[in-house]
Amino acid sequence: MSLDTSDIPDLIATEEELDELLTRPRPVLVDFIRTLNSPLTILGAGGKMGPTLAWLVRRAAEAAGHTLDVIAVSRFSDEGARHWLEARGVQTLSIDLLDREALKQLPEAAEVIYLVGRKFGTSQNAAQTWAINTLAPAYVAERFPRARMVILSTGNVYPFVPVSSGGSVETDALTPLGEYGNASVARERLFEFFAQQNATPMTILRLNYAVDLRYGVLVDIARRVHAGETVDVTTGHVNCIWQADANEMILRSLALAKAPPQVLNLTGPAVLSIRGLALRFGDLLGQTVHFSGTEMDTALLSDPARACALLGPPPTALETVLRWTAHWVKVGGRLLDEPTHFEVRDGSY
């Protein structure tokens, strides 16, 4: 279950090259796509992961010779994302999932990927976070009682755990800090309720953190190192996963859906040291690294052993992603300017 390294570039120079790589399907995904029924609907497709996930499905279906309609649903506040998807053969629908009546406009779907959620801005408007993370799941679960569903959740449903533990496992108690974490637990519970009520097969994936060259915890660290800024190591350890690997695992986890829901941690298997990552970026960028703080013995960490056993480990090597990220930051590649705030320890986002 590894990538063909002969096809992996040493460096990524443009967004076109980046998007092509993020949406290049591996044979295991092409084979899986043949098993899906049409249409596949992606809810929340206008966010950071949705566009490349939708195009990944489209490319995999074409490679498989499978007539699979892919429908990307979002409010599409960014019209550019909508045009980008349509140019690549993905159907789009502009729907506000908080509008219960508007959901009736959605066609029936055999397969549903749910990417909707709100995190940042919770401290300023917690009510909106709770509405998006609870009402939308209920409305969607009501609308698609017979679909097979994958729900993207977050590792923030867990509390901080000792670094030495290797991370939270799926059976651990969900006792997070802060309103975002608790609203995310509520999202899971609502989907769980409807799965039980309607026998809707679901997989719930607790993701932390996906990384692209335009955003993510690795970009956050690399930018600070490149700018000569201090890297705070108080929250000294993280997990992460290359976005292409996360998207593939999201799609393939449709096969694992069941009622009650299958729950899996979705991240890379390594517990990564912020200090170690910063020092490696210092080497790659030719910069001296400046640190502040002292590593705490707890962090927000997830153990993905269960998902790796079922789907295989994420195939993209960390060192490869570090090299790509350092070069991207050094040459001024476009960034989304959406920091992860991985260092937050009180659950306030």
C-alpha positions in Angstrom: 0.0 0.0 0.0 2.8 2.4 -0.9 3.0 5.1 -3.5 5.1 4.6 -6.6 8.0 6.8 -5.7 9.0 7.2 -9.3 5.9 9.3 -9.8 6.4 11.5 -6.7 8.1 14.8 -7.4 11.0 16.1 -5.4 9.4 19.5 -5.2 6.0 21.0 -6.1 6.2 24.3 -8.0 2.6 25.4 -8.8 -0.9 24.9 -7.5 -1.7 23.0 -10.7 1.0 20.5 -9.9 -0.2 20.4 -6.3 -3.8 19.8 -7.2 -2.9 17.1 -9.7 -0.9 15.3 -7.1 -3.6 15.6 -4.4 -6.2 14.1 -6.8 -4.1 11.3 -8.4 -5.9 8.1 -7.5 -4.0 5.0 -6.5 -5.0 1.6 -7.9 -6.6 0.6 -4.6 -8.9 3.5 -4.9 -9.7 2.9 -8.5 -10.7 -0.6 -7.7 -12.8 0.5 -4.8 -14.7 3.2 -6.8 -16.0 0.4 -9.1 -18.1 -0.8 -6.1 -19.9 2.5 -5.5 -23.5 3.2 -6.6 -24.3 6.5 -8.3 -24.6 9.3 -7.3 -22.0 10.1 -4.7 -22.8 13.4 -3.0 -20.3 15.4 -1.1 -21.8 17.8 1.4 -19.6 20.7 2.5 -17.6 20.4 -0.7 -16.5 24.0 -0.8 -14.1 23.9 2.1 -10.4 23.1 2.3 -10.6 19.4 1.5 -13.8 19.1 -0.5 -12.7 20.3 -3.9 -9.7 17.9 -4.2 -11.8 15.1 -2.7 -14.5 15.6 -5.4 -11.9 15.7 -8.2 -10.2 12.6 -6.8 -13.5 10.7 -7.0 -14.0 12.0 -10.6 -10.5 10.9 -11.7 -10.8 7.5 -10.0 -14.2 6.9 -11.6 -12.8 7.8 -15.0 -9.8 5.5 -14.5 -12.2 2.7 -13.5 -14.4 3.2 -16.5 -17.3 3.7 -14.0 -20.2 6.0 -14.7 -20.4 7.7 -11.3 -22.1 11.1 -10.9 -20.3 13.2 -8.3 -22.4 16.0 -6.8 -20.6 18.7 -4.8 -22.9 20.6 -2.4 -22.0 23.8 -0.5 -23.1 27.3 0.0 -20.2 28.1 -2.3 -19.4 31.5 -0.8 -16.2 31.1 -2.9 -17.5 31.0 -6.5 -14.0 30.1 -7.6 -14.3 26.7 -6.0 -17.6 26.0 -7.8 -16.1 26.9 -11.2 -13.0 24.8 -10.5 -15.2 21.8 -9.7 -17.5 22.2 -12.7 -14.5 22.6 -15.1 -13.4 19.1 -13.9 -16.7 17.3 -14.5 -18.2 17.6 -11.0 -21.8 18.7 -10.7 -22.4 21.4 -8.1 -25.4 22.5 -6.1 -25.6 25.6 -3.9 -27.5 24.7 -0.8 -27.5 26.0 2.8 -27.7 22.8 4.9 -29.3 24.8 7.8 -32.3 25.3 5.5 -34.4 22.2 6.1 -36.6 22.9 3.1 -33.7 23.5 0.7 -32.4 20.0 1.4 -35.5 18.7 -0.4 -33.8 20.0 -3.6 -31.0 17.4 -3.3 -31.4 14.3 -5.4 -31.4 10.9 -3.8 -27.9 9.7 -3.1 -26.5 6.2 -2.7 -23.3 7.4 -1.1 -22.8 10.5 1.0 -19.6 12.2 2.3 -20.3 14.7 5.0 -17.6 17.4 5.5 -19.6 20.1 7.1 -18.5 21.7 10.4 -17.5 24.9 12.1 -14.5 25.5 14.3 -12.9 28.9 14.0 -15.0 31.8 15.2 -16.6 29.7 18.0 -15.3 32.0 20.7 -17.1 34.9 18.9 -20.3 33.1 18.0 -20.7 29.8 19.8 -24.4 29.6 18.9 -23.6 29.4 15.2 -21.0 26.6 15.8 -23.6 24.6 17.7 -26.2 25.2 15.0 -23.9 24.1 12.2 -22.6 21.1 14.1 -25.9 19.9 15.3 -28.9 21.1 13.2 -27.2 20.3 9.9 -26.4 16.7 10.9 -30.0 16.1 12.0 -31.4 17.6 8.8 -29.0 15.6 6.5 -29.6 12.3 8.4 -33.3 12.8 8.0 -32.9 13.5 4.3 -30.7 10.5 3.5 -31.9 7.6 5.7 -31.0 5.0 3.1 -27.7 6.3 2.0 -24.3 4.9 3.0 -22.5 7.8 4.8 -19.1 8.9 5.9 -19.0 11.6 8.5 -15.9 13.8 9.0 -15.5 14.5 12.7 -12.5 15.8 14.6 -9.9 14.6 17.1 -11.0 17.6 19.2 -13.8 15.3 20.7 -11.0 13.9 22.9 -9.4 15.6 25.9 -5.6 16.1 26.0 -3.8 12.9 26.9 -0.3 12.1 28.0 2.1 12.1 25.1 3.5 8.8 26.3 0.1 7.2 25.8 0.4 7.4 22.0 -2.9 9.1 21.7 -6.6 8.6 22.3 -8.4 5.5 20.9 -11.9 5.3 19.6 -13.4 3.8 22.8 -12.0 6.6 25.1 -14.5 8.9 26.8 -15.4 12.0 24.9 -14.7 14.8 27.4 -13.2 17.7 25.4 -12.5 21.2 26.5 -14.4 24.1 25.0 -17.6 24.6 23.1 -16.2 23.5 19.7 -15.1 20.1 21.0 -18.4 19.6 22.8 -20.5 20.7 19.7 -18.4 18.1 17.7 -19.4 15.4 20.2 -23.0 16.5 19.7 -22.6 16.1 15.9 -21.4 12.6 16.4 -24.2 11.7 18.8 -26.9 13.0 16.4 -25.6 11.0 13.5 -25.4 8.0 15.9 -29.0 8.5 16.9 -30.3 8.6 13.3 -28.1 5.6 12.4 -29.8 3.6 15.1 -33.3 4.9 14.2 -33.1 4.4 10.5 -30.4 1.6 10.3 -28.3 4.1 8.2 -24.8 2.7 7.7 -22.2 5.2 8.7 -18.5 5.7 9.3 -17.4 8.5 11.6 -13.8 9.7 11.1 -12.1 11.7 13.8 -9.5 13.7 11.8 -6.5 15.6 13.0 -4.7 17.3 11.3 -4.9 17.2 7.5 -2.1 19.1 5.8 -1.8 20.6 2.3 1.0 23.0 1.2 -1.5 25.9 1.5 -2.5 25.2 5.1 -2.0 23.0 8.0 0.2 22.5 11.1 3.4 21.9 9.0 2.8 25.2 7.1 2.2 27.0 10.4 5.6 25.8 11.7 7.5 26.3 8.5 6.3 29.9 8.1 7.5 30.8 11.6 10.9 29.2 11.0 11.3 30.9 7.6 10.3 34.3 9.0 12.7 33.9 12.0 9.8 33.9 14.4 9.7 32.0 17.7 8.2 28.6 17.7 6.2 27.9 20.9 6.7 24.3 22.0 4.3 24.3 25.0 2.0 22.1 23.1 4.9 20.0 22.0 3.4 17.1 20.0 0.8 16.7 17.2 -0.5 14.2 14.6 -1.0 15.0 11.0 -1.8 13.3 7.6 -1.2 14.4 4.0 -4.5 15.6 2.6 -4.4 13.2 -0.4 -4.1 10.2 2.0 -6.9 11.5 4.2 -9.2 12.0 1.2 -8.5 8.5 -0.1 -9.2 7.0 3.3 -12.4 9.0 3.6 -13.7 7.5 0.4 -12.6 3.9 1.1 -14.2 4.0 4.6 -17.6 4.0 2.8 -17.0 0.2 2.7 -16.7 0.1 6.5 -20.0 1.9 7.2 -22.4 0.2 9.6 -25.2 0.9 12.0 -24.4 1.7 14.8 -21.6 3.8 13.2 -18.1 2.6 12.7 -15.8 5.1 14.5 -12.2 5.6 13.4 -9.3 8.0 14.1 -8.0 9.4 10.9 -4.4 10.7 11.1 -0.8 9.7 10.6 0.5 7.0 12.9 3.5 9.0 14.3 3.4 11.3 17.3 5.4 14.2 16.0 7.5 16.6 18.0 7.0 20.3 17.3 10.6 20.9 18.2 11.8 18.2 15.9 9.6 19.4 13.1 10.9 23.0 13.5 14.5 21.9 13.6 14.0 19.9 10.4 12.4 22.9 8.7 15.4 24.9 9.9 17.7 22.5 8.1 15.6 22.6 4.9 15.2 26.4 5.0 18.7 27.3 6.1 17.4 29.1 9.2 18.3 29.1 12.9 15.2 28.1 14.9 14.1 30.1 18.0 11.9 28.4 20.6 9.8 29.5 23.5 8.0 27.6 26.2 8.6 24.1 27.6 6.9 21.0 26.3 3.9 19.9 28.4 3.5 16.2 28.9 0.0 16.2 27.4 -1.3 17.0 23.9 -4.3 16.5 21.6 -3.3 13.2 20.0 -5.1 10.3 18.3 -4.0 6.7 17.8 -5.1 5.6 14.2 -4.0 2.0 14.6 -7.6 0.7 14.0 -8.0 2.7 10.7 -4.5 1.7 9.6 -5.4 -2.0 10.2 -8.5 -1.7 8.1 -7.4 0.6 5.3 -3.6 0.4 5.4 -1.3 3.2 6.7 -1.2 6.6 5.0 1.3 6.0 2.1 3.0 9.4 1.8 6.2 9.7 3.8 6.5 12.6 6.3 9.9 13.6 5.1 8.5 14.0 1.6 5.8 16.4 2.8 8.3 18.3 4.9 10.5 18.8 1.9 7.5 20.0 -0.2 6.3 22.3 2.5 9.7 23.9 3.1 10.1 24.6 -0.6 6.6 25.9 -1.0 7.0 28.4 1.9 10.5 29.5 0.7 9.3 30.3 -2.8 6.2 32.1 -1.6 3.6 29.6 -2.8 0.0 30.6 -2.2 -1.3 30.1 1.4 -4.8 30.1 2.7 -3.8 32.1 5.8 -5.9 29.8 8.0 -3.7 28.8 10.9 -4.6 25.6 12.7 -4.0 27.0 16.2 -2.7 23.6 17.2 -1.1 25.3 20.2 -4.4 26.1 21.8 -4.8 24.3 25.1 -8.1 25.6 26.5 -10.4 24.5 23.6 -11.2 28.1 22.6 -11.1 28.7 18.8 
